[in-house]
Amino acid sequence: MAIASPSMTAAELEALLRVALPSLNLALHERYLKVYCLDPDAAAVAAEELAIVDRIRVRLVRQGWWN
């Protein structure tokens, strides 16, 4: 299953989204945290959370879900 197509069933679309959404959510969260790193008050917490994002990304790469 590669790309969503008009002939895709609801179950196939749901399976695709289960794979794609966690990676997309992680990438969006990382982008959000990078902005917060610019704020001196929020930088420490953002740096800690970015470290967590990096660990999750490494795990996803090992499992073949992130390239």
PyMOL Python script that loads the backbone (N, CA, C, O; Angstrom):
from pymol import cmd

cmd.read_pdbstr("""\
ATOM      1  N   MET A   1       0.853  -1.171   0.000  1.00  0.00           N
ATOM      2  CA  MET A   1       0.000   0.000   0.000  1.00  0.00           C
ATOM      3  C   MET A   1       0.898   1.233   0.000  1.00  0.00           C
ATOM      4  O   MET A   1       1.621   1.464   0.969  1.00  0.00           O
ATOM      5  N   ALA A   2       0.866   2.022  -1.059  1.00  0.00           N
ATOM      6  CA  ALA A   2       1.783   3.134  -1.174  1.00  0.00           C
ATOM      7  C   ALA A   2       1.083   4.481  -0.998  1.00  0.00           C
ATOM      8  O   ALA A   2       1.276   5.160   0.011  1.00  0.00           O
ATOM      9  N   ILE A   3       0.291   4.854  -1.957  1.00  0.00           N
ATOM     10  CA  ILE A   3      -0.329   6.173  -1.966  1.00  0.00           C
ATOM     11  C   ILE A   3      -1.847   6.000  -1.964  1.00  0.00           C
ATOM     12  O   ILE A   3      -2.376   5.063  -2.563  1.00  0.00           O
ATOM     13  N   ALA A   4      -2.537   6.910  -1.287  1.00  0.00           N
ATOM     14  CA  ALA A   4      -4.002   6.851  -1.274  1.00  0.00           C
ATOM     15  C   ALA A   4      -4.531   7.033  -2.683  1.00  0.00           C
ATOM     16  O   ALA A   4      -4.070   7.907  -3.418  1.00  0.00           O
ATOM     17  N   SER A   5      -5.473   6.230  -3.051  1.00  0.00           N
ATOM     18  CA  SER A   5      -6.063   6.324  -4.385  1.00  0.00           C
ATOM     19  C   SER A   5      -7.577   6.300  -4.258  1.00  0.00           C
ATOM     20  O   SER A   5      -8.109   5.911  -3.218  1.00  0.00           O
ATOM     21  N   PRO A   6      -8.276   6.715  -5.312  1.00  0.00           N
ATOM     22  CA  PRO A   6      -9.747   6.716  -5.248  1.00  0.00           C
ATOM     23  C   PRO A   6     -10.336   5.330  -5.002  1.00  0.00           C
ATOM     24  O   PRO A   6     -11.439   5.213  -4.467  1.00  0.00           O
ATOM     25  N   SER A   7      -9.611   4.279  -5.390  1.00  0.00           N
ATOM     26  CA  SER A   7     -10.150   2.933  -5.212  1.00  0.00           C
ATOM     27  C   SER A   7      -9.797   2.316  -3.856  1.00  0.00           C
ATOM     28  O   SER A   7     -10.123   1.159  -3.592  1.00  0.00           O
ATOM     29  N   MET A   8      -9.133   3.090  -3.007  1.00  0.00           N
ATOM     30  CA  MET A   8      -8.718   2.586  -1.696  1.00  0.00           C
ATOM     31  C   MET A   8      -9.935   2.413  -0.791  1.00  0.00           C
ATOM     32  O   MET A   8     -10.794   3.291  -0.716  1.00  0.00           O
ATOM     33  N   THR A   9      -9.998   1.292  -0.119  1.00  0.00           N
ATOM     34  CA  THR A   9     -11.103   1.048   0.809  1.00  0.00           C
ATOM     35  C   THR A   9     -10.874   1.829   2.099  1.00  0.00           C
ATOM     36  O   THR A   9      -9.772   2.312   2.358  1.00  0.00           O
ATOM     37  N   ALA A  10     -11.897   1.944   2.880  1.00  0.00           N
ATOM     38  CA  ALA A  10     -11.793   2.655   4.160  1.00  0.00           C
ATOM     39  C   ALA A  10     -10.777   1.966   5.068  1.00  0.00           C
ATOM     40  O   ALA A  10     -10.021   2.638   5.769  1.00  0.00           O
ATOM     41  N   ALA A  11     -10.752   0.659   5.063  1.00  0.00           N
ATOM     42  CA  ALA A  11      -9.807  -0.079   5.908  1.00  0.00           C
ATOM     43  C   ALA A  11      -8.367   0.158   5.454  1.00  0.00           C
ATOM     44  O   ALA A  11      -7.468   0.284   6.285  1.00  0.00           O
ATOM     45  N   GLU A  12      -8.146   0.219   4.145  1.00  0.00           N
ATOM     46  CA  GLU A  12      -6.800   0.480   3.628  1.00  0.00           C
ATOM     47  C   GLU A  12      -6.346   1.894   3.974  1.00  0.00           C
ATOM     48  O   GLU A  12      -5.191   2.110   4.340  1.00  0.00           O
ATOM     49  N   LEU A  13      -7.259   2.852   3.855  1.00  0.00           N
ATOM     50  CA  LEU A  13      -6.942   4.230   4.206  1.00  0.00           C
ATOM     51  C   LEU A  13      -6.621   4.340   5.694  1.00  0.00           C
ATOM     52  O   LEU A  13      -5.669   5.021   6.075  1.00  0.00           O
ATOM     53  N   GLU A  14      -7.397   3.683   6.522  1.00  0.00           N
ATOM     54  CA  GLU A  14      -7.152   3.709   7.962  1.00  0.00           C
ATOM     55  C   GLU A  14      -5.786   3.101   8.286  1.00  0.00           C
ATOM     56  O   GLU A  14      -5.065   3.626   9.135  1.00  0.00           O
ATOM     57  N   ALA A  15      -5.428   2.017   7.629  1.00  0.00           N
ATOM     58  CA  ALA A  15      -4.114   1.397   7.851  1.00  0.00           C
ATOM     59  C   ALA A  15      -2.996   2.336   7.425  1.00  0.00           C
ATOM     60  O   ALA A  15      -1.978   2.441   8.110  1.00  0.00           O
ATOM     61  N   LEU A  16      -3.177   3.018   6.302  1.00  0.00           N
ATOM     62  CA  LEU A  16      -2.168   3.972   5.837  1.00  0.00           C
ATOM     63  C   LEU A  16      -2.001   5.111   6.835  1.00  0.00           C
ATOM     64  O   LEU A  16      -0.878   5.513   7.140  1.00  0.00           O
ATOM     65  N   LEU A  17      -3.109   5.629   7.342  1.00  0.00           N
ATOM     66  CA  LEU A  17      -3.040   6.735   8.289  1.00  0.00           C
ATOM     67  C   LEU A  17      -2.426   6.316   9.620  1.00  0.00           C
ATOM     68  O   LEU A  17      -1.757   7.122  10.267  1.00  0.00           O
ATOM     69  N   ARG A  18      -2.639   5.079  10.038  1.00  0.00           N
ATOM     70  CA  ARG A  18      -2.027   4.597  11.285  1.00  0.00           C
ATOM     71  C   ARG A  18      -0.513   4.609  11.182  1.00  0.00           C
ATOM     72  O   ARG A  18       0.174   4.803  12.185  1.00  0.00           O
ATOM     73  N   VAL A  19       0.014   4.403   9.981  1.00  0.00           N
ATOM     74  CA  VAL A  19       1.457   4.418   9.763  1.00  0.00           C
ATOM     75  C   VAL A  19       1.957   5.847   9.589  1.00  0.00           C
ATOM     76  O   VAL A  19       2.984   6.216  10.158  1.00  0.00           O
ATOM     77  N   ALA A  20       1.244   6.651   8.813  1.00  0.00           N
ATOM     78  CA  ALA A  20       1.713   7.984   8.440  1.00  0.00           C
ATOM     79  C   ALA A  20       1.537   9.025   9.537  1.00  0.00           C
ATOM     80  O   ALA A  20       2.413   9.870   9.718  1.00  0.00           O
ATOM     81  N   LEU A  21       0.443   8.988  10.266  1.00  0.00           N
ATOM     82  CA  LEU A  21       0.154  10.058  11.220  1.00  0.00           C
ATOM     83  C   LEU A  21       1.138  10.151  12.391  1.00  0.00           C
ATOM     84  O   LEU A  21       1.503  11.266  12.763  1.00  0.00           O
ATOM     85  N   PRO A  22       1.582   9.056  12.984  1.00  0.00           N
ATOM     86  CA  PRO A  22       2.547   9.223  14.078  1.00  0.00           C
ATOM     87  C   PRO A  22       3.836   9.915  13.629  1.00  0.00           C
ATOM     88  O   PRO A  22       4.372  10.748  14.361  1.00  0.00           O
ATOM     89  N   SER A  23       4.336   9.587  12.450  1.00  0.00           N
ATOM     90  CA  SER A  23       5.545  10.230  11.943  1.00  0.00           C
ATOM     91  C   SER A  23       5.293  11.705  11.650  1.00  0.00           C
ATOM     92  O   SER A  23       6.126  12.556  11.962  1.00  0.00           O
ATOM     93  N   LEU A  24       4.148  12.004  11.054  1.00  0.00           N
ATOM     94  CA  LEU A  24       3.792  13.389  10.766  1.00  0.00           C
ATOM     95  C   LEU A  24       3.634  14.179  12.059  1.00  0.00           C
ATOM     96  O   LEU A  24       4.118  15.306  12.165  1.00  0.00           O
ATOM     97  N   ASN A  25       2.968  13.598  13.026  1.00  0.00           N
ATOM     98  CA  ASN A  25       2.769  14.251  14.317  1.00  0.00           C
ATOM     99  C   ASN A  25       4.117  14.526  14.985  1.00  0.00           C
ATOM    100  O   ASN A  25       4.317  15.596  15.558  1.00  0.00           O
ATOM    101  N   LEU A  26       5.027  13.580  14.914  1.00  0.00           N
ATOM    102  CA  LEU A  26       6.356  13.753  15.502  1.00  0.00           C
ATOM    103  C   LEU A  26       7.093  14.895  14.815  1.00  0.00           C
ATOM    104  O   LEU A  26       7.712  15.722  15.485  1.00  0.00           O
ATOM    105  N   ALA A  27       7.036  14.953  13.489  1.00  0.00           N
ATOM    106  CA  ALA A  27       7.718  16.014  12.746  1.00  0.00           C
ATOM    107  C   ALA A  27       7.133  17.386  13.074  1.00  0.00           C
ATOM    108  O   ALA A  27       7.875  18.355  13.236  1.00  0.00           O
ATOM    109  N   LEU A  28       5.821  17.472  13.172  1.00  0.00           N
ATOM    110  CA  LEU A  28       5.188  18.745  13.519  1.00  0.00           C
ATOM    111  C   LEU A  28       5.533  19.171  14.945  1.00  0.00           C
ATOM    112  O   LEU A  28       5.759  20.352  15.207  1.00  0.00           O
ATOM    113  N   HIS A  29       5.572  18.215  15.856  1.00  0.00           N
ATOM    114  CA  HIS A  29       5.934  18.519  17.245  1.00  0.00           C
ATOM    115  C   HIS A  29       7.378  19.017  17.308  1.00  0.00           C
ATOM    116  O   HIS A  29       7.684  19.943  18.058  1.00  0.00           O
ATOM    117  N   GLU A  30       8.250  18.412  16.531  1.00  0.00           N
ATOM    118  CA  GLU A  30       9.651  18.853  16.501  1.00  0.00           C
ATOM    119  C   GLU A  30       9.757  20.290  15.990  1.00  0.00           C
ATOM    120  O   GLU A  30      10.503  21.097  16.544  1.00  0.00           O
ATOM    121  N   ARG A  31       9.013  20.603  14.941  1.00  0.00           N
ATOM    122  CA  ARG A  31       9.039  21.966  14.394  1.00  0.00           C
ATOM    123  C   ARG A  31       8.552  22.967  15.451  1.00  0.00           C
ATOM    124  O   ARG A  31       9.132  24.041  15.606  1.00  0.00           O
ATOM    125  N   TYR A  32       7.502  22.614  16.162  1.00  0.00           N
ATOM    126  CA  TYR A  32       6.942  23.448  17.226  1.00  0.00           C
ATOM    127  C   TYR A  32       7.980  23.674  18.327  1.00  0.00           C
ATOM    128  O   TYR A  32       8.143  24.793  18.814  1.00  0.00           O
ATOM    129  N   LEU A  33       8.679  22.608  18.714  1.00  0.00           N
ATOM    130  CA  LEU A  33       9.674  22.713  19.779  1.00  0.00           C
ATOM    131  C   LEU A  33      10.867  23.552  19.366  1.00  0.00           C
ATOM    132  O   LEU A  33      11.438  24.258  20.198  1.00  0.00           O
ATOM    133  N   LYS A  34      11.255  23.493  18.108  1.00  0.00           N
ATOM    134  CA  LYS A  34      12.386  24.300  17.645  1.00  0.00           C
ATOM    135  C   LYS A  34      12.082  25.784  17.777  1.00  0.00           C
ATOM    136  O   LYS A  34      12.975  26.576  18.076  1.00  0.00           O
ATOM    137  N   VAL A  35      10.838  26.164  17.559  1.00  0.00           N
ATOM    138  CA  VAL A  35      10.441  27.559  17.748  1.00  0.00           C
ATOM    139  C   VAL A  35      10.537  27.918  19.226  1.00  0.00           C
ATOM    140  O   VAL A  35      11.002  29.005  19.569  1.00  0.00           O
ATOM    141  N   TYR A  36      10.105  27.018  20.099  1.00  0.00           N
ATOM    142  CA  TYR A  36      10.156  27.287  21.533  1.00  0.00           C
ATOM    143  C   TYR A  36      11.583  27.369  22.064  1.00  0.00           C
ATOM    144  O   TYR A  36      11.818  27.993  23.098  1.00  0.00           O
ATOM    145  N   CYS A  37      12.530  26.756  21.380  1.00  0.00           N
ATOM    146  CA  CYS A  37      13.934  26.857  21.809  1.00  0.00           C
ATOM    147  C   CYS A  37      14.435  28.292  21.726  1.00  0.00           C
ATOM    148  O   CYS A  37      15.405  28.645  22.397  1.00  0.00           O
ATOM    149  N   LEU A  38      13.792  29.118  20.919  1.00  0.00           N
ATOM    150  CA  LEU A  38      14.186  30.518  20.784  1.00  0.00           C
ATOM    151  C   LEU A  38      13.726  31.356  21.967  1.00  0.00           C
ATOM    152  O   LEU A  38      14.272  32.432  22.212  1.00  0.00           O
ATOM    153  N   ASP A  39      12.737  30.882  22.695  1.00  0.00           N
ATOM    154  CA  ASP A  39      12.219  31.588  23.866  1.00  0.00           C
ATOM    155  C   ASP A  39      13.056  31.190  25.081  1.00  0.00           C
ATOM    156  O   ASP A  39      13.062  30.019  25.459  1.00  0.00           O
ATOM    157  N   PRO A  40      13.767  32.147  25.705  1.00  0.00           N
ATOM    158  CA  PRO A  40      14.640  31.802  26.835  1.00  0.00           C
ATOM    159  C   PRO A  40      13.914  31.101  27.989  1.00  0.00           C
ATOM    160  O   PRO A  40      14.489  30.237  28.651  1.00  0.00           O
ATOM    161  N   ASP A  41      12.666  31.468  28.226  1.00  0.00           N
ATOM    162  CA  ASP A  41      11.926  30.857  29.332  1.00  0.00           C
ATOM    163  C   ASP A  41      11.529  29.412  29.034  1.00  0.00           C
ATOM    164  O   ASP A  41      11.446  28.594  29.950  1.00  0.00           O
ATOM    165  N   ALA A  42      11.287  29.096  27.784  1.00  0.00           N
ATOM    166  CA  ALA A  42      10.826  27.766  27.415  1.00  0.00           C
ATOM    167  C   ALA A  42      11.941  26.885  26.849  1.00  0.00           C
ATOM    168  O   ALA A  42      11.712  25.708  26.568  1.00  0.00           O
ATOM    169  N   ALA A  43      13.127  27.433  26.680  1.00  0.00           N
ATOM    170  CA  ALA A  43      14.207  26.725  25.992  1.00  0.00           C
ATOM    171  C   ALA A  43      14.613  25.429  26.692  1.00  0.00           C
ATOM    172  O   ALA A  43      14.877  24.429  26.024  1.00  0.00           O
ATOM    173  N   ALA A  44      14.669  25.429  28.013  1.00  0.00           N
ATOM    174  CA  ALA A  44      15.117  24.229  28.729  1.00  0.00           C
ATOM    175  C   ALA A  44      14.146  23.067  28.530  1.00  0.00           C
ATOM    176  O   ALA A  44      14.562  21.942  28.251  1.00  0.00           O
ATOM    177  N   VAL A  45      12.875  23.343  28.673  1.00  0.00           N
ATOM    178  CA  VAL A  45      11.868  22.296  28.492  1.00  0.00           C
ATOM    179  C   VAL A  45      11.838  21.842  27.040  1.00  0.00           C
ATOM    180  O   VAL A  45      11.742  20.645  26.767  1.00  0.00           O
ATOM    181  N   ALA A  46      11.918  22.783  26.107  1.00  0.00           N
ATOM    182  CA  ALA A  46      11.912  22.437  24.684  1.00  0.00           C
ATOM    183  C   ALA A  46      13.120  21.574  24.331  1.00  0.00           C
ATOM    184  O   ALA A  46      12.998  20.634  23.545  1.00  0.00           O
ATOM    185  N   ALA A  47      14.279  21.878  24.899  1.00  0.00           N
ATOM    186  CA  ALA A  47      15.476  21.082  24.625  1.00  0.00           C
ATOM    187  C   ALA A  47      15.304  19.645  25.131  1.00  0.00           C
ATOM    188  O   ALA A  47      15.698  18.696  24.454  1.00  0.00           O
ATOM    189  N   GLU A  48      14.722  19.491  26.306  1.00  0.00           N
ATOM    190  CA  GLU A  48      14.471  18.147  26.842  1.00  0.00           C
ATOM    191  C   GLU A  48      13.508  17.375  25.931  1.00  0.00           C
ATOM    192  O   GLU A  48      13.729  16.201  25.636  1.00  0.00           O
ATOM    193  N   GLU A  49      12.451  18.041  25.494  1.00  0.00           N
ATOM    194  CA  GLU A  49      11.476  17.372  24.639  1.00  0.00           C
ATOM    195  C   GLU A  49      12.056  17.066  23.258  1.00  0.00           C
ATOM    196  O   GLU A  49      11.708  16.051  22.655  1.00  0.00           O
ATOM    197  N   LEU A  50      12.941  17.938  22.748  1.00  0.00           N
ATOM    198  CA  LEU A  50      13.601  17.645  21.479  1.00  0.00           C
ATOM    199  C   LEU A  50      14.489  16.411  21.596  1.00  0.00           C
ATOM    200  O   LEU A  50      14.607  15.639  20.645  1.00  0.00           O
ATOM    201  N   ALA A  51      15.106  16.222  22.745  1.00  0.00           N
ATOM    202  CA  ALA A  51      15.898  15.008  22.965  1.00  0.00           C
ATOM    203  C   ALA A  51      15.010  13.769  22.917  1.00  0.00           C
ATOM    204  O   ALA A  51      15.411  12.734  22.385  1.00  0.00           O
ATOM    205  N   ILE A  52      13.815  13.875  23.468  1.00  0.00           N
ATOM    206  CA  ILE A  52      12.859  12.764  23.418  1.00  0.00           C
ATOM    207  C   ILE A  52      12.450  12.500  21.969  1.00  0.00           C
ATOM    208  O   ILE A  52      12.375  11.346  21.546  1.00  0.00           O
ATOM    209  N   VAL A  53      12.185  13.561  21.211  1.00  0.00           N
ATOM    210  CA  VAL A  53      11.824  13.424  19.795  1.00  0.00           C
ATOM    211  C   VAL A  53      12.941  12.712  19.040  1.00  0.00           C
ATOM    212  O   VAL A  53      12.676  11.836  18.217  1.00  0.00           O
ATOM    213  N   ASP A  54      14.195  13.087  19.320  1.00  0.00           N
ATOM    214  CA  ASP A  54      15.329  12.445  18.651  1.00  0.00           C
ATOM    215  C   ASP A  54      15.392  10.952  18.971  1.00  0.00           C
ATOM    216  O   ASP A  54      15.651  10.136  18.087  1.00  0.00           O
ATOM    217  N   ARG A  55      15.157  10.597  20.232  1.00  0.00           N
ATOM    218  CA  ARG A  55      15.176   9.169  20.605  1.00  0.00           C
ATOM    219  C   ARG A  55      14.051   8.405  19.900  1.00  0.00           C
ATOM    220  O   ARG A  55      14.253   7.278  19.450  1.00  0.00           O
ATOM    221  N   ILE A  56      12.872   9.016  19.806  1.00  0.00           N
ATOM    222  CA  ILE A  56      11.753   8.368  19.124  1.00  0.00           C
ATOM    223  C   ILE A  56      12.081   8.201  17.643  1.00  0.00           C
ATOM    224  O   ILE A  56      11.810   7.154  17.055  1.00  0.00           O
ATOM    225  N   ARG A  57      12.672   9.247  17.041  1.00  0.00           N
ATOM    226  CA  ARG A  57      13.008   9.162  15.621  1.00  0.00           C
ATOM    227  C   ARG A  57      14.017   8.045  15.367  1.00  0.00           C
ATOM    228  O   ARG A  57      13.886   7.313  14.387  1.00  0.00           O
ATOM    229  N   VAL A  58      15.016   7.903  16.228  1.00  0.00           N
ATOM    230  CA  VAL A  58      16.012   6.837  16.082  1.00  0.00           C
ATOM    231  C   VAL A  58      15.321   5.474  16.144  1.00  0.00           C
ATOM    232  O   VAL A  58      15.629   4.577  15.360  1.00  0.00           O
ATOM    233  N   ARG A  59      14.399   5.331  17.071  1.00  0.00           N
ATOM    234  CA  ARG A  59      13.655   4.066  17.189  1.00  0.00           C
ATOM    235  C   ARG A  59      12.828   3.799  15.925  1.00  0.00           C
ATOM    236  O   ARG A  59      12.771   2.664  15.451  1.00  0.00           O
ATOM    237  N   LEU A  60      12.191   4.839  15.380  1.00  0.00           N
ATOM    238  CA  LEU A  60      11.393   4.675  14.165  1.00  0.00           C
ATOM    239  C   LEU A  60      12.276   4.334  12.967  1.00  0.00           C
ATOM    240  O   LEU A  60      11.873   3.551  12.107  1.00  0.00           O
ATOM    241  N   VAL A  61      13.472   4.912  12.901  1.00  0.00           N
ATOM    242  CA  VAL A  61      14.402   4.591  11.815  1.00  0.00           C
ATOM    243  C   VAL A  61      14.798   3.132  11.894  1.00  0.00           C
ATOM    244  O   VAL A  61      14.809   2.433  10.881  1.00  0.00           O
ATOM    245  N   ARG A  62      15.122   2.671  13.085  1.00  0.00           N
ATOM    246  CA  ARG A  62      15.508   1.254  13.263  1.00  0.00           C
ATOM    247  C   ARG A  62      14.384   0.318  12.828  1.00  0.00           C
ATOM    248  O   ARG A  62      14.642  -0.755  12.284  1.00  0.00           O
ATOM    249  N   GLN A  63      13.144   0.722  13.067  1.00  0.00           N
ATOM    250  CA  GLN A  63      12.007  -0.115  12.717  1.00  0.00           C
ATOM    251  C   GLN A  63      11.574   0.058  11.265  1.00  0.00           C
ATOM    252  O   GLN A  63      10.675  -0.640  10.796  1.00  0.00           O
ATOM    253  N   GLY A  64      12.214   0.989  10.551  1.00  0.00           N
ATOM    254  CA  GLY A  64      11.913   1.199   9.138  1.00  0.00           C
ATOM    255  C   GLY A  64      10.733   2.119   8.876  1.00  0.00           C
ATOM    256  O   GLY A  64      10.207   2.125   7.763  1.00  0.00           O
ATOM    257  N   TRP A  65      10.301   2.891   9.853  1.00  0.00           N
ATOM    258  CA  TRP A  65       9.146   3.782   9.684  1.00  0.00           C
ATOM    259  C   TRP A  65       9.553   5.205   9.367  1.00  0.00           C
ATOM    260  O   TRP A  65       8.684   6.031   9.087  1.00  0.00           O
ATOM    261  N   TRP A  66      10.815   5.520   9.397  1.00  0.00           N
ATOM    262  CA  TRP A  66      11.282   6.887   9.165  1.00  0.00           C
ATOM    263  C   TRP A  66      12.481   6.810   8.243  1.00  0.00           C
ATOM    264  O   TRP A  66      13.333   5.939   8.418  1.00  0.00           O
ATOM    265  N   ASN A  67      12.567   7.691   7.275  1.00  0.00           N
ATOM    266  CA  ASN A  67      13.729   7.677   6.378  1.00  0.00           C
ATOM    267  C   ASN A  67      14.428   8.994   6.362  1.00  0.00           C
ATOM    268  O   ASN A  67      15.426   9.154   5.660  1.00  0.00           O
TER     269      ASN A  67
END
""", "prot")
cmd.dss("prot")
cmd.show_as("cartoon", "prot")
cmd.util.cbc("prot")
cmd.orient("prot")
